[in-house]
Structures are given as C-alpha cells and as structure tokens.
Amino acid sequence: MFFYFYYAILTIAYIISLPFLLLLSLKKKYKRSIPARFFCVKNPPFRGGKIHFHVCSFGEAKSIEPLIKHFLPKEVNCTAITQTGFEQLRIFCKNVRFLPFEIFLPFWIRRQKVLVVSEAELWYALFRTYKKKGTKTILINARISDRSFKRYLFFRWFYKFVFANIDIVFAQSQEDAKRLQLLGAKKVIVSGNIKLAHLPKPNKKYEKGTSLIVCAASTHAKEEELIIKAFLKLKEIEPHATLIVAPRHPERFKEVRKLMQHIALHNNLSFFSLSENGKKLDADLILDDKLGELVNLYAISDIVILGGAFRKIGGHNAAEAAQFGCKIISGEYFFNQKDIFRAIEGIVIVKAKELEKTLLNYQNLPKTKIKIKSSIEPIVKEIKSVL
C-alpha cells in the first residue's frame, strides 16, 4: 500500500510542477536532461543487457568506469541524472540513458540481472521496481555525511521502505555503515571509497611554461573571487606564477571567463582559456573550460586549491591531485569528502579568510600522499555471482 500512496503523491507533485519543468527545459543546462527525464523524450527503455549502473553526476560517473571495464559492453546499461554525468558515461559505455522521473520507472524499466546504484541515489521506485522483477539490487560507495545525517534520521520511516528493496550495501567507512544500518540497511559491507581504487591517469601532457602553477579545481560561485584575490598577492612575490581555474559546472564557464578577463585587464595580466589554446600554459590566468582536463592539469600543478569547501557545499575529491604529490589547500567545509580526506596525508585545511596567508606560505606546505587505498574486487565479485 505504501508504494501506491507514494506513487499518487509523486504524480500529483509532477502535475503541479509541469509548467515549471517546461520553463526550465528551455535553459541550456537542462535542454536535454529535463525532456528526457520528465517527458521520456528520446529516452527509450534499454533493450538487452544484464547490469544497470546508475549514477547522479560527473564524479560518480567517473568513479564507476573501472567497475564497468570488468564486464562486456553488451552486458552493461548506464543511467545518470545530470547532463555532465550522462556525457561522462558515454565515454566508456555504449548504452546510456537519463533516469526518468520515478512515476515512469514501473513502465520504463526492463528486467536486468543486477542493479548497481552509486552513493546516495536512494530512489524508492527504482529499487522497488527492480526488486519486483527479481533483480539483485546493490548500493555501492554508500555514504551519509554528518551534515545530512539528521535529515536522513528524520525520514527514517521512509528509508526503511527503500532499504527493504536493497539486497547489499557497500559502504565507504564504518561510520557510514552504522548510519546506513540505522536507516534500515540489511547486509552492509565496508569496502572503502571506490574513488581511491583506480585513479584516472593523464591522457595529455601540458608544457609547464612557468616556475609555479596553482590550480583552483572544481570551484563554485564566489570561490573564484576569493582564490584570485589570494593569487594576486602571490604574484607580488612570484611574478611568473600561473593560476588555472576549473569551475565545477560547465554552465558557469562564461561567467568565470568574464570575471577572469576583467581581473586580467585591470591588473595587466595575460589570460586565455584551454578551449582556445594549445598545450603550453604560459599565461598569468587560465580558464579550464574543457571537461576531463583536470587530471592532466594536476600532473603539472605545484599547488591545488580544492573548491567546494570554502562555502558550505561539501568539498570535492582530493585523491586525483594527491596521486601526483601536489600541495593541496582545502576550505573547512569538506563534509562530503571526509573518508577521502582521511586517506590522504598532508591536506591543509583553512578558513576562507586564511587562504591568502596560507598561499603566501606555500613553500612550507607539505606535499600530499595517499595513505589508504580501496578495492573494487568485492563489488565485482558480487555482481558476477548473479550473471
């Protein structure tokens, strides 16, 4: 009875939201994803396959690539929520779709042998529909942050229905495992964070044209201004230093470009973006406006300022930079990345107001090192057991 009640509520919410969804679909960011997800436009059900992998966005999509390589292309189907996640999946998976809104799932889903869902994508209708079709359901890389745990507990009655349809959960840490069990998860295995298992390697070599390269990675609104202000002070003592800014979301590329061009003009600095330049990083300010370039930039960076943590966003993955021994500076709000940060030695955590002082003291910052690695083998073994 709960499913029918839940489905009715979602249907009413969907009908009420239709005008808003139609307007939102006109925006470039959602031009493809909203019609696909909420109207099933050019988003047919999968035909064939044995394993359905589902992720939310870009980071999760990248993290499952090593998993997918263990299976034949014809066995694998993938879905995502965001446009960036969708595009990343298409790099290594032939059969990719947007996951439709939950009211469509009972009609859209075709039986697979295994459903593998990443991190916090706890869609009740997704798990329940597959479970009713006799599919083995697996949640991988599961985590619940300190910040969101109280909210999850408040809705514990709901998540018990979700976890009743999940056969096995692979958690990032013991702490995550305890929290997941409190929410109703049955079989929980701590396997570590899969983002530490197989880190992406560079596929392009940039020429390092300066003595010092600072990379501001996965930045969000207002973080760019903070970082560039600190960098301008650094330029006073390191005149040949270069700052590369890589915004987290592609839809902000134009906005950040305008900001960087304005600052370059008023401070007599050179500027270019990667989309319009070659391999040599020989400007004062550089915008990374190409997806998939960060690991190539980390490989030649001296200092990485990791975005998403100078505001209450939760931080981003530090492991990709740490594999190269970069000096890493992060803000204090890294609550979504605690497990990865624990596994890395040498990350310097600062408040926003301390960034400038810390950057000026860069010579005394430690180089980072990954102390703990995880394995995807238990997950691969579990999936293969039912194929």
N, C-alpha and C positions, 0 to 999 in steps of 0.2 A: 504493500500500500504506500510505503514511503516513496518509492520510485514514481508512482503516478501523481502523488501530491507534488513532488519536486518538479516533475515534468510540466505539470499545469502552471506552477509558479513561473518557471522559466519561459513558458510560451506567452504568458501574459506580459512578462517583462520584455520579451522580444517584440511583441506587437507595439507596446508603448514606445520602444526605442527605435522603431523603424525610421521615422523622419530624421532623427539624429544620425543614424547609421548611413542613410542616403547622403546626407550633407557631408559627413566625414569621409565617405568614399570618393569625394571629389578632390580631396587633398592628395598630393603626390605620394606622400608616405604610405597612405592606405589604399591607393588606387587599385591595387591588385589583391591585397590581403582581405579587405572587407567584403568585396563582392564574392570572393572565393569562400570565405568562412561563414558569412551570414546569409548568402543567397545561393551558394554552391555553383557560382558561375565559373565555367571552365575548371571545375574541380570534381571530376567523377570519382567513384569508388575505385579502389585498387582491383586489378584483375590478376589473380595468381599471387605467388609469394607465400612465405611461411612465417616471416618475422616482421612485425610492425614496430619500428622505433619511433618514439615521439619525443620531441624537444620543444622548448619555448623559443629561444632566440639564438643569436650568433655563437655565444660562448658555449652553450650546451651542444650545439650542432658540431662545433669543432671537437669537443671532448669525446664524442661517440665515434669519430672516424676510425680510430684503432680497433674498436669493437667490430664495426661493420666489415673490416678487412678480413675477419675470420670466417666470413660466410660468402657464398656465391652471390653475385649480383642479382640473379633471378630469384633468390630467396628473400631479398630484403626490400621492404617498403618503408618510407620515411615521411613523417609529417612534422610541421612546425607551426608556430603561432605568428611569428613576425616575418616581415619581408627579408630581413638580414639573415634570419635563421634558415628560411627557405632557400635563399641564394647559396648559402654555405653548404647546405645539404646536397644541392645539385652538383657540387664539385666532385663528390665521391659516391653519390647514389643515383641510379637511373630513374627510379620510381619515387617521385617526391610530390606531395600534396600539402595544401594548408589543411589543418584540422578544422572541420566545420564546427559551428556552434553546437552545443550539446543537444538541442532538440532535434537536430538532424542525424545524430550519430546512430540511433537504432535502425535507421533506414539506409544509412550510408556505409556502415561497417560491413565488411565481408570477413568471414572466419579466417583467422590465421592460427598457426600453432602456438605462437608466443607473442605477447605484447610486452615491449620494454619501454618504460617511461622514465625520463630523466628528472632528477632533483625534486622540485616542488609542484609539478604539474598534476595536482590531485583532482582530476576531473571525474566526478562520480559517474556520470553517464558513460564515459569512455571505459572505465574499468568494469562497470556492471554489465554493459552490453557485450563486451568480450567474454566475461565470465559466463554469461548465459549461453554463449556459443561454444563453451568448452575449451576456451583458450587459456593457456597458462599466463598469468599476469605477474609482471616483475617491475618493481620500482628500484632504480639504480641511482647511486650517488646522492642518496636522500639526505636532506639536511633541514634543520629548523633553527633559525637564528635566535639569539637572545631577544632581539627586538620584536620578532613576530610570535614568539612562543606564547605570550599571554593571550594574543588574539586567537591562536590555534586552540588553546585550552578553553576559551570562552565558547568556541564552536565544537568542542569535543564530541558532543552528541551527534553532530553531522559527520565528523571524520570517522567515527566508528562504522558508519554505513559505507564510507569509502574504503577503509582498510579491510572490511569484511569481504571485499572483492579483489584483494591483492594477495597473491599466494606467498610471495617472498620479497623482502626489502633488503637491499644492500645499502648500509648507512655509511656516511663519511667518517664518523667518530663514535666513541662510546657514549658521549653526551647526546649526540643526535639519536642514537639507538634507544636510549632511555626515554627521550621525549616522544619518539615515534611510538613506542610501546604504550606510553600513557594515553596516546590518541587512539589506540586500538590496533596497532600493527601486530601481527601474529609472529611470523618467523622473521627475525631480523639478524642479519649478519654484518659485522663491521668489516668493510673491505678497503677503507680509505677513500680519498678523493681521486677519482679516475683522471682528473686533470693533471695529476702528478705522475700518472703511469706512463704515458707516452707524450712527451712534449714535442710540439711542432718544430721542425728544423728549417733553417733558411733555405729559400729556393732562388735567391738572388743575392749578389754581392754588390754592395754600395761602396763607392770610393769615399774614404774618410778624408775630407778636404780641410779639416780644422784640427786644432790641438785638443779641443774639448767639445763633446757632443752631449747635450742634455735632451732627453726625450720625455715629453709630457704625454703620457699614454692614457687612453680611454677617459678623456676629460669630459666634464659636464658643464652646463651653463654656470657662469661666474667663476669657475675654476681657472679658465684660461687667463682672465684678467689678473687673478692672484699670482699665477705662475709666471706670466710675462713680466709683471712688476718686479718680482724677485730676480728674474733673469736679467733685467736691465741693470740692476745693481751689480750682478755678477760680471756683466760686460765691462764694468769700470776697472775690474782687476784682471779680467780675462778677455781682452778685446777681440780675440779670434774665435771665441766660443759660438756655437750654433745651438739654437733651440728648435726642436721639431715638435709640433703639436699635433696629436692624433685624437680628434674628437671621437667619443664613443659612438655617437649616432650619425649616420651619413646625412640625414636631413639637416644637420647643423653645419655642414661643410661651408655653405655660402656665408652663413652668419659669422663663423670663425674667420673665414677668409677676409671679410670686411674689417673685422677687428684687427687682425694682424697687419693688413695693408695700411690701416690708419696709424697704427703704432709705428710701423716701419717708416712711414712718410714723415712723421713728426719727430722721429729720433735719428733720422738719416741712416737707416739700416736697410739692408737688402732683403728681399723677400721673393719666394716662389713656392709653388705647390708641386707635389710629386706627379700629379696628373699631367703637368705641362713641362716637366723637366726630365733630364736623363738620369744617369747613375751617380753623378757627383754631387755631394751635399755641401755646396760651397757658398751658401747664403747665411745671413745672420738669423733670419726667421724662416722656417719651412713648415708648410701645412701638409700633413699626410692626409690626402683626400682620396686614398685608394684602399679598398678593403683587402685584408690579407697581407699587408706590408709590415705590420708591427714586429713580427719575429725577425724579419730582415733588418729592421732598424735597431732592435735590441742588440743584435750581433755586433754592431759597431758603436753602441752608445756607452758612454762612461757613467752617466748618471740617469736614472729613470725616476721621474716624479709620477707616481701612480695616482690617477684620478679616481673619482667616485668616492673618495674618503675625506675630502675637505668640506663636503656637505653631507647631510645625513642620507646617503644613498646606499652605502654598504660596502664600498670598495670593489676592486676587481682583481683578477688572477695575477699574482706576482711571480708565479713559477716560470713563466716563459722568459722573463727577463733574468731571473735568478740563475738559470742554467748557464748564462754567459758571465756570471760573476759581477753583474752591474751593481753599482751602488744604488740602492733603492730608498726613496723617501716616500712615505705614505701619510695621509691625514689620519686623524684619530677615529674616523667612522668607518671601520673596516669589518663591521659585524657580520657581513655575509661571507667573509673570507677567513674566518678565524682558523679553520683547520689547515688551510694552505699556509697562512702566516706562521703557524706553529711549526710547520715543517721546514721553514726557511730561516737560516741564521743570518743576522745582520741587517734586517729591515729596520730603518729608522722611522719611528712614529712621531709625528709632530702635530701641534695645533696649527691652524691656518696662519695665525699671527707670528708663528715661529719659523715659517718656511724660509723667509728671506735670510735670516741669520744662519739657518742650517745649511742653505745652499752656498752661502759665502764661505762656510767652513767645510766645504766638500772634500778637501784634501784629507781631513781627519775622519771621514765617514768610512765604515768598514765595507768591504766587498761582500756580496751575499753568496750563500751556499745552500743548496738543498740538502737537508739532513735526512729526510724521510721520504721514501717513495712508496707508491701503492701498486697493486696488481689488478689487472682486469681478468686474469685467468679464472677466478671463481665464477665470475659473471658469464664468461664464455662457456664454461663447463655446464652451468645451469641451463643456459639456452640450448646448447647442443643435446642435452639429456632428453629433450622432448621433440627433437626434429626427426 
